[in-house]
């Protein structure tokens, strides 16, 4: 995914807060497993 404009990056919806979030380089190898948009949502996954 080199030199791709941000508008064309894949998006997902956060399971917890329902907000859209876009692909990040650090998630490149685990994108299929990513469910939460942030550490805050990931840490609060049992509170909802």
mmCIF file as Biopython writes it, N, C-alpha, C and O atoms, coordinates in Angstrom:
data_model
#
loop_
_atom_site.group_PDB
_atom_site.id
_atom_site.type_symbol
_atom_site.label_atom_id
_atom_site.label_alt_id
_atom_site.label_comp_id
_atom_site.label_asym_id
_atom_site.label_entity_id
_atom_site.label_seq_id
_atom_site.pdbx_PDB_ins_code
_atom_site.Cartn_x
_atom_site.Cartn_y
_atom_site.Cartn_z
_atom_site.occupancy
_atom_site.B_iso_or_equiv
_atom_site.auth_seq_id
_atom_site.auth_asym_id
_atom_site.pdbx_PDB_model_num
ATOM 1   N N  . UNK A ? 1  ? 0.834   -1.188 0.000  1.0 0.0 1  A 1 
ATOM 2   C CA . UNK A ? 1  ? 0.000   0.000  0.000  1.0 0.0 1  A 1 
ATOM 3   C C  . UNK A ? 1  ? 0.874   1.245  0.000  1.0 0.0 1  A 1 
ATOM 4   O O  . UNK A ? 1  ? 0.719   2.117  0.855  1.0 0.0 1  A 1 
ATOM 5   N N  . UNK A ? 2  ? 1.738   1.322  -0.903 1.0 0.0 2  A 1 
ATOM 6   C CA . UNK A ? 2  ? 2.662   2.442  -0.948 1.0 0.0 2  A 1 
ATOM 7   C C  . UNK A ? 2  ? 2.108   3.544  -1.844 1.0 0.0 2  A 1 
ATOM 8   O O  . UNK A ? 2  ? 1.608   3.283  -2.938 1.0 0.0 2  A 1 
ATOM 9   N N  . UNK A ? 3  ? 2.207   4.776  -1.362 1.0 0.0 3  A 1 
ATOM 10  C CA . UNK A ? 3  ? 1.791   5.959  -2.116 1.0 0.0 3  A 1 
ATOM 11  C C  . UNK A ? 3  ? 0.314   5.953  -2.499 1.0 0.0 3  A 1 
ATOM 12  O O  . UNK A ? 3  ? -0.040  6.311  -3.623 1.0 0.0 3  A 1 
ATOM 13  N N  . UNK A ? 4  ? -0.527  5.558  -1.588 1.0 0.0 4  A 1 
ATOM 14  C CA . UNK A ? 4  ? -1.968  5.581  -1.820 1.0 0.0 4  A 1 
ATOM 15  C C  . UNK A ? 4  ? -2.559  6.754  -1.057 1.0 0.0 4  A 1 
ATOM 16  O O  . UNK A ? 4  ? -2.242  6.976  0.112  1.0 0.0 4  A 1 
ATOM 17  N N  . UNK A ? 5  ? -3.416  7.497  -1.729 1.0 0.0 5  A 1 
ATOM 18  C CA . UNK A ? 5  ? -4.039  8.644  -1.069 1.0 0.0 5  A 1 
ATOM 19  C C  . UNK A ? 5  ? -4.965  8.172  0.041  1.0 0.0 5  A 1 
ATOM 20  O O  . UNK A ? 5  ? -5.565  7.100  -0.043 1.0 0.0 5  A 1 
ATOM 21  N N  . UNK A ? 6  ? -5.072  8.983  1.073  1.0 0.0 6  A 1 
ATOM 22  C CA . UNK A ? 6  ? -5.874  8.610  2.237  1.0 0.0 6  A 1 
ATOM 23  C C  . UNK A ? 6  ? -7.329  8.320  1.891  1.0 0.0 6  A 1 
ATOM 24  O O  . UNK A ? 6  ? -7.959  7.474  2.526  1.0 0.0 6  A 1 
ATOM 25  N N  . UNK A ? 7  ? -7.852  8.992  0.918  1.0 0.0 7  A 1 
ATOM 26  C CA . UNK A ? 7  ? -9.261  8.788  0.570  1.0 0.0 7  A 1 
ATOM 27  C C  . UNK A ? 7  ? -9.532  7.397  -0.002 1.0 0.0 7  A 1 
ATOM 28  O O  . UNK A ? 7  ? -10.683 6.962  -0.054 1.0 0.0 7  A 1 
ATOM 29  N N  . UNK A ? 8  ? -8.479  6.700  -0.430 1.0 0.0 8  A 1 
ATOM 30  C CA . UNK A ? 8  ? -8.641  5.374  -1.017 1.0 0.0 8  A 1 
ATOM 31  C C  . UNK A ? 8  ? -8.240  4.239  -0.081 1.0 0.0 8  A 1 
ATOM 32  O O  . UNK A ? 8  ? -8.247  3.075  -0.481 1.0 0.0 8  A 1 
ATOM 33  N N  . UNK A ? 9  ? -7.894  4.564  1.150  1.0 0.0 9  A 1 
ATOM 34  C CA . UNK A ? 9  ? -7.518  3.532  2.108  1.0 0.0 9  A 1 
ATOM 35  C C  . UNK A ? 9  ? -8.762  2.783  2.600  1.0 0.0 9  A 1 
ATOM 36  O O  . UNK A ? 9  ? -9.843  3.366  2.679  1.0 0.0 9  A 1 
ATOM 37  N N  . UNK A ? 10 ? -8.615  1.510  2.926  1.0 0.0 10 A 1 
ATOM 38  C CA . UNK A ? 10 ? -9.751  0.740  3.449  1.0 0.0 10 A 1 
ATOM 39  C C  . UNK A ? 10 ? -10.250 1.315  4.774  1.0 0.0 10 A 1 
ATOM 40  O O  . UNK A ? 10 ? -9.487  1.891  5.550  1.0 0.0 10 A 1 
ATOM 41  N N  . UNK A ? 11 ? -11.527 1.147  5.007  1.0 0.0 11 A 1 
ATOM 42  C CA . UNK A ? 11 ? -12.129 1.615  6.249  1.0 0.0 11 A 1 
ATOM 43  C C  . UNK A ? 11 ? -12.878 0.481  6.927  1.0 0.0 11 A 1 
ATOM 44  O O  . UNK A ? 11 ? -13.314 -0.479 6.292  1.0 0.0 11 A 1 
ATOM 45  N N  . UNK A ? 12 ? -13.012 0.626  8.242  1.0 0.0 12 A 1 
ATOM 46  C CA . UNK A ? 12 ? -13.830 -0.275 9.051  1.0 0.0 12 A 1 
ATOM 47  C C  . UNK A ? 12 ? -14.613 0.572  10.035 1.0 0.0 12 A 1 
ATOM 48  O O  . UNK A ? 12 ? -14.325 1.753  10.229 1.0 0.0 12 A 1 
ATOM 49  N N  . UNK A ? 13 ? -15.607 -0.049 10.652 1.0 0.0 13 A 1 
ATOM 50  C CA . UNK A ? 13 ? -16.389 0.603  11.697 1.0 0.0 13 A 1 
ATOM 51  C C  . UNK A ? 13 ? -15.999 -0.029 13.029 1.0 0.0 13 A 1 
ATOM 52  O O  . UNK A ? 13 ? -15.964 -1.252 13.161 1.0 0.0 13 A 1 
ATOM 53  N N  . UNK A ? 14 ? -15.711 0.805  13.996 1.0 0.0 14 A 1 
ATOM 54  C CA . UNK A ? 14 ? -15.331 0.319  15.323 1.0 0.0 14 A 1 
ATOM 55  C C  . UNK A ? 14 ? -16.508 -0.425 15.952 1.0 0.0 14 A 1 
ATOM 56  O O  . UNK A ? 14 ? -17.642 0.053  15.922 1.0 0.0 14 A 1 
ATOM 57  N N  . UNK A ? 15 ? -16.234 -1.577 16.512 1.0 0.0 15 A 1 
ATOM 58  C CA . UNK A ? 15 ? -17.259 -2.414 17.132 1.0 0.0 15 A 1 
ATOM 59  C C  . UNK A ? 15 ? -17.885 -1.726 18.344 1.0 0.0 15 A 1 
ATOM 60  O O  . UNK A ? 15 ? -19.072 -1.906 18.615 1.0 0.0 15 A 1 
ATOM 61  N N  . UNK A ? 16 ? -17.111 -0.956 19.057 1.0 0.0 16 A 1 
ATOM 62  C CA . UNK A ? 16 ? -17.585 -0.340 20.291 1.0 0.0 16 A 1 
ATOM 63  C C  . UNK A ? 16 ? -18.261 1.016  20.067 1.0 0.0 16 A 1 
ATOM 64  O O  . UNK A ? 16 ? -19.410 1.208  20.464 1.0 0.0 16 A 1 
ATOM 65  N N  . UNK A ? 17 ? -17.561 1.942  19.441 1.0 0.0 17 A 1 
ATOM 66  C CA . UNK A ? 17 ? -18.081 3.314  19.314 1.0 0.0 17 A 1 
ATOM 67  C C  . UNK A ? 17 ? -18.803 3.568  17.990 1.0 0.0 17 A 1 
ATOM 68  O O  . UNK A ? 17 ? -19.422 4.619  17.820 1.0 0.0 17 A 1 
ATOM 69  N N  . UNK A ? 18 ? -18.732 2.629  17.060 1.0 0.0 18 A 1 
ATOM 70  C CA . UNK A ? 18 ? -19.415 2.711  15.757 1.0 0.0 18 A 1 
ATOM 71  C C  . UNK A ? 18 ? -18.882 3.820  14.850 1.0 0.0 18 A 1 
ATOM 72  O O  . UNK A ? 18 ? -19.562 4.232  13.911 1.0 0.0 18 A 1 
ATOM 73  N N  . UNK A ? 19 ? -17.696 4.295  15.120 1.0 0.0 19 A 1 
ATOM 74  C CA . UNK A ? 19 ? -17.085 5.327  14.274 1.0 0.0 19 A 1 
ATOM 75  C C  . UNK A ? 19 ? -16.225 4.669  13.201 1.0 0.0 19 A 1 
ATOM 76  O O  . UNK A ? 19 ? -15.629 3.619  13.439 1.0 0.0 19 A 1 
ATOM 77  N N  . UNK A ? 20 ? -16.160 5.279  12.028 1.0 0.0 20 A 1 
ATOM 78  C CA . UNK A ? 20 ? -15.284 4.740  10.989 1.0 0.0 20 A 1 
ATOM 79  C C  . UNK A ? 20 ? -13.815 5.046  11.294 1.0 0.0 20 A 1 
ATOM 80  O O  . UNK A ? 20 ? -13.491 6.100  11.840 1.0 0.0 20 A 1 
ATOM 81  N N  . UNK A ? 21 ? -12.954 4.132  10.943 1.0 0.0 21 A 1 
ATOM 82  C CA . UNK A ? 21 ? -11.519 4.374  11.050 1.0 0.0 21 A 1 
ATOM 83  C C  . UNK A ? 21 ? -10.838 3.772  9.834  1.0 0.0 21 A 1 
ATOM 84  O O  . UNK A ? 21 ? -11.321 2.798  9.258  1.0 0.0 21 A 1 
ATOM 85  N N  . UNK A ? 22 ? -9.724  4.354  9.453  1.0 0.0 22 A 1 
ATOM 86  C CA . UNK A ? 22 ? -9.032  3.937  8.240  1.0 0.0 22 A 1 
ATOM 87  C C  . UNK A ? 22 ? -7.789  3.122  8.549  1.0 0.0 22 A 1 
ATOM 88  O O  . UNK A ? 22 ? -7.255  3.133  9.658  1.0 0.0 22 A 1 
ATOM 89  N N  . UNK A ? 23 ? -7.364  2.431  7.538  1.0 0.0 23 A 1 
ATOM 90  C CA . UNK A ? 23 ? -6.186  1.578  7.594  1.0 0.0 23 A 1 
ATOM 91  C C  . UNK A ? 23 ? -4.975  2.392  8.010  1.0 0.0 23 A 1 
ATOM 92  O O  . UNK A ? 23 ? -4.819  3.545  7.607  1.0 0.0 23 A 1 
ATOM 93  N N  . UNK A ? 24 ? -4.110  1.778  8.828  1.0 0.0 24 A 1 
ATOM 94  C CA . UNK A ? 24 ? -2.847  2.395  9.241  1.0 0.0 24 A 1 
ATOM 95  C C  . UNK A ? 24 ? -1.707  1.434  8.950  1.0 0.0 24 A 1 
ATOM 96  O O  . UNK A ? 24 ? -1.874  0.214  8.965  1.0 0.0 24 A 1 
ATOM 97  N N  . UNK A ? 25 ? -0.572  2.003  8.691  1.0 0.0 25 A 1 
ATOM 98  C CA . UNK A ? 25 ? 0.610   1.194  8.375  1.0 0.0 25 A 1 
ATOM 99  C C  . UNK A ? 25 ? 0.906   0.166  9.470  1.0 0.0 25 A 1 
ATOM 100 O O  . UNK A ? 25 ? 1.276   -0.969 9.169  1.0 0.0 25 A 1 
ATOM 101 N N  . UNK A ? 26 ? 0.746   0.556  10.732 1.0 0.0 26 A 1 
ATOM 102 C CA . UNK A ? 26 ? 1.051   -0.373 11.830 1.0 0.0 26 A 1 
ATOM 103 C C  . UNK A ? 26 ? 0.093   -1.559 11.868 1.0 0.0 26 A 1 
ATOM 104 O O  . UNK A ? 26 ? 0.393   -2.569 12.503 1.0 0.0 26 A 1 
ATOM 105 N N  . UNK A ? 27 ? -1.049  -1.454 11.203 1.0 0.0 27 A 1 
ATOM 106 C CA . UNK A ? 27 ? -2.022  -2.545 11.145 1.0 0.0 27 A 1 
ATOM 107 C C  . UNK A ? 27 ? -1.892  -3.369 9.866  1.0 0.0 27 A 1 
ATOM 108 O O  . UNK A ? 27 ? -2.728  -4.232 9.599  1.0 0.0 27 A 1 
ATOM 109 N N  . UNK A ? 28 ? -0.876  -3.118 9.095  1.0 0.0 28 A 1 
ATOM 110 C CA . UNK A ? 28 ? -0.729  -3.743 7.785  1.0 0.0 28 A 1 
ATOM 111 C C  . UNK A ? 28 ? -0.865  -5.264 7.827  1.0 0.0 28 A 1 
ATOM 112 O O  . UNK A ? 28 ? -1.565  -5.841 6.995  1.0 0.0 28 A 1 
ATOM 113 N N  . UNK A ? 29 ? -0.216  -5.911 8.768  1.0 0.0 29 A 1 
ATOM 114 C CA . UNK A ? 29 ? -0.207  -7.378 8.819  1.0 0.0 29 A 1 
ATOM 115 C C  . UNK A ? 29 ? -1.407  -7.967 9.544  1.0 0.0 29 A 1 
ATOM 116 O O  . UNK A ? 29 ? -1.689  -9.157 9.403  1.0 0.0 29 A 1 
ATOM 117 N N  . UNK A ? 30 ? -2.114  -7.157 10.314 1.0 0.0 30 A 1 
ATOM 118 C CA . UNK A ? 30 ? -3.227  -7.673 11.120 1.0 0.0 30 A 1 
ATOM 119 C C  . UNK A ? 30 ? -4.559  -6.975 10.813 1.0 0.0 30 A 1 
ATOM 120 O O  . UNK A ? 30 ? -5.486  -7.033 11.621 1.0 0.0 30 A 1 
ATOM 121 N N  . UNK A ? 31 ? -4.658  -6.330 9.674  1.0 0.0 31 A 1 
ATOM 122 C CA . UNK A ? 31 ? -5.846  -5.546 9.349  1.0 0.0 31 A 1 
ATOM 123 C C  . UNK A ? 31 ? -7.131  -6.368 9.458  1.0 0.0 31 A 1 
ATOM 124 O O  . UNK A ? 31 ? -8.156  -5.838 9.886  1.0 0.0 31 A 1 
ATOM 125 N N  . UNK A ? 32 ? -7.100  -7.611 9.092  1.0 0.0 32 A 1 
ATOM 126 C CA . UNK A ? 32 ? -8.296  -8.460 9.168  1.0 0.0 32 A 1 
ATOM 127 C C  . UNK A ? 32 ? -8.736  -8.710 10.609 1.0 0.0 32 A 1 
ATOM 128 O O  . UNK A ? 32 ? -9.902  -9.020 10.857 1.0 0.0 32 A 1 
ATOM 129 N N  . UNK A ? 33 ? -7.825  -8.579 11.543 1.0 0.0 33 A 1 
ATOM 130 C CA . UNK A ? 33 ? -8.128  -8.833 12.955 1.0 0.0 33 A 1 
ATOM 131 C C  . UNK A ? 33 ? -8.494  -7.573 13.733 1.0 0.0 33 A 1 
ATOM 132 O O  . UNK A ? 33 ? -8.995  -7.664 14.853 1.0 0.0 33 A 1 
ATOM 133 N N  . UNK A ? 34 ? -8.251  -6.407 13.155 1.0 0.0 34 A 1 
ATOM 134 C CA . UNK A ? 34 ? -8.499  -5.144 13.860 1.0 0.0 34 A 1 
ATOM 135 C C  . UNK A ? 34 ? -10.003 -4.915 13.986 1.0 0.0 34 A 1 
ATOM 136 O O  . UNK A ? 34 ? -10.733 -4.985 12.997 1.0 0.0 34 A 1 
ATOM 137 N N  . UNK A ? 35 ? -10.465 -4.639 15.220 1.0 0.0 35 A 1 
ATOM 138 C CA . UNK A ? 35 ? -11.887 -4.421 15.486 1.0 0.0 35 A 1 
ATOM 139 C C  . UNK A ? 35 ? -12.167 -3.057 16.095 1.0 0.0 35 A 1 
ATOM 140 O O  . UNK A ? 35 ? -13.268 -2.522 15.966 1.0 0.0 35 A 1 
ATOM 141 N N  . UNK A ? 36 ? -11.167 -2.501 16.756 1.0 0.0 36 A 1 
ATOM 142 C CA . UNK A ? 36 ? -11.361 -1.266 17.514 1.0 0.0 36 A 1 
ATOM 143 C C  . UNK A ? 36 ? -10.534 -0.133 16.924 1.0 0.0 36 A 1 
ATOM 144 O O  . UNK A ? 36 ? -9.436  -0.356 16.413 1.0 0.0 36 A 1 
ATOM 145 N N  . UNK A ? 37 ? -11.061 1.071  16.997 1.0 0.0 37 A 1 
ATOM 146 C CA . UNK A ? 37 ? -10.400 2.225  16.394 1.0 0.0 37 A 1 
ATOM 147 C C  . UNK A ? 37 ? -9.252  2.765  17.228 1.0 0.0 37 A 1 
ATOM 148 O O  . UNK A ? 37 ? -8.378  3.455  16.703 1.0 0.0 37 A 1 
ATOM 149 N N  . UNK A ? 38 ? -9.240  2.464  18.507 1.0 0.0 38 A 1 
ATOM 150 C CA . UNK A ? 38 ? -8.225  3.034  19.393 1.0 0.0 38 A 1 
ATOM 151 C C  . UNK A ? 38 ? -7.974  2.124  20.591 1.0 0.0 38 A 1 
ATOM 152 O O  . UNK A ? 38 ? -8.707  1.165  20.835 1.0 0.0 38 A 1 
ATOM 153 N N  . UNK A ? 39 ? -6.930  2.448  21.321 1.0 0.0 39 A 1 
ATOM 154 C CA . UNK A ? 39 ? -6.646  1.706  22.555 1.0 0.0 39 A 1 
ATOM 155 C C  . UNK A ? 39 ? -7.751  1.926  23.580 1.0 0.0 39 A 1 
ATOM 156 O O  . UNK A ? 39 ? -8.087  1.025  24.349 1.0 0.0 39 A 1 
ATOM 157 N N  . UNK A ? 40 ? -8.300  3.109  23.583 1.0 0.0 40 A 1 
ATOM 158 C CA . UNK A ? 40 ? -9.389  3.417  24.523 1.0 0.0 40 A 1 
ATOM 159 C C  . UNK A ? 40 ? -10.582 2.487  24.291 1.0 0.0 40 A 1 
ATOM 160 O O  . UNK A ? 40 ? -11.124 1.932  25.247 1.0 0.0 40 A 1 
ATOM 161 N N  . UNK A ? 41 ? -10.988 2.316  23.064 1.0 0.0 41 A 1 
ATOM 162 C CA . UNK A ? 41 ? -12.099 1.408  22.755 1.0 0.0 41 A 1 
ATOM 163 C C  . UNK A ? 41 ? -11.725 -0.038 23.070 1.0 0.0 41 A 1 
ATOM 164 O O  . UNK A ? 41 ? -12.531 -0.788 23.619 1.0 0.0 41 A 1 
ATOM 165 N N  . UNK A ? 42 ? -10.530 -0.414 22.728 1.0 0.0 42 A 1 
ATOM 166 C CA . UNK A ? 42 ? -10.087 -1.788 22.976 1.0 0.0 42 A 1 
ATOM 167 C C  . UNK A ? 42 ? -10.087 -2.105 24.466 1.0 0.0 42 A 1 
ATOM 168 O O  . UNK A ? 42 ? -10.479 -3.202 24.866 1.0 0.0 42 A 1 
ATOM 169 N N  . UNK A ? 43 ? -9.657  -1.168 25.279 1.0 0.0 43 A 1 
ATOM 170 C CA . UNK A ? 43 ? -9.607  -1.386 26.728 1.0 0.0 43 A 1 
ATOM 171 C C  . UNK A ? 43 ? -10.992 -1.368 27.367 1.0 0.0 43 A 1 
ATOM 172 O O  . UNK A ? 43 ? -11.187 -1.957 28.430 1.0 0.0 43 A 1 
ATOM 173 N N  . UNK A ? 44 ? -11.945 -0.709 26.740 1.0 0.0 44 A 1 
ATOM 174 C CA . UNK A ? 44 ? -13.301 -0.613 27.287 1.0 0.0 44 A 1 
ATOM 175 C C  . UNK A ? 44 ? -14.269 -1.592 26.634 1.0 0.0 44 A 1 
ATOM 176 O O  . UNK A ? 44 ? -15.482 -1.416 26.744 1.0 0.0 44 A 1 
ATOM 177 N N  . UNK A ? 45 ? -13.770 -2.603 25.967 1.0 0.0 45 A 1 
ATOM 178 C CA . UNK A ? 45 ? -14.625 -3.513 25.212 1.0 0.0 45 A 1 
ATOM 179 C C  . UNK A ? 45 ? -15.640 -4.267 26.062 1.0 0.0 45 A 1 
ATOM 180 O O  . UNK A ? 45 ? -16.660 -4.713 25.537 1.0 0.0 45 A 1 
ATOM 181 N N  . UNK A ? 46 ? -15.391 -4.419 27.347 1.0 0.0 46 A 1 
ATOM 182 C CA . UNK A ? 46 ? -16.323 -5.142 28.209 1.0 0.0 46 A 1 
ATOM 183 C C  . UNK A ? 46 ? -17.314 -4.225 28.921 1.0 0.0 46 A 1 
ATOM 184 O O  . UNK A ? 46 ? -18.207 -4.707 29.616 1.0 0.0 46 A 1 
ATOM 185 N N  . UNK A ? 47 ? -17.171 -2.938 28.760 1.0 0.0 47 A 1 
ATOM 186 C CA . UNK A ? 47 ? -18.033 -1.986 29.459 1.0 0.0 47 A 1 
ATOM 187 C C  . UNK A ? 47 ? -19.320 -1.671 28.712 1.0 0.0 47 A 1 
ATOM 188 O O  . UNK A ? 47 ? -20.223 -1.055 29.276 1.0 0.0 47 A 1 
ATOM 189 N N  . UNK A ? 48 ? -19.416 -2.073 27.481 1.0 0.0 48 A 1 
ATOM 190 C CA . UNK A ? 48 ? -20.634 -1.746 26.731 1.0 0.0 48 A 1 
ATOM 191 C C  . UNK A ? 48 ? -21.641 -2.878 26.742 1.0 0.0 48 A 1 
ATOM 192 O O  . UNK A ? 48 ? -22.715 -2.754 26.155 1.0 0.0 48 A 1 
#
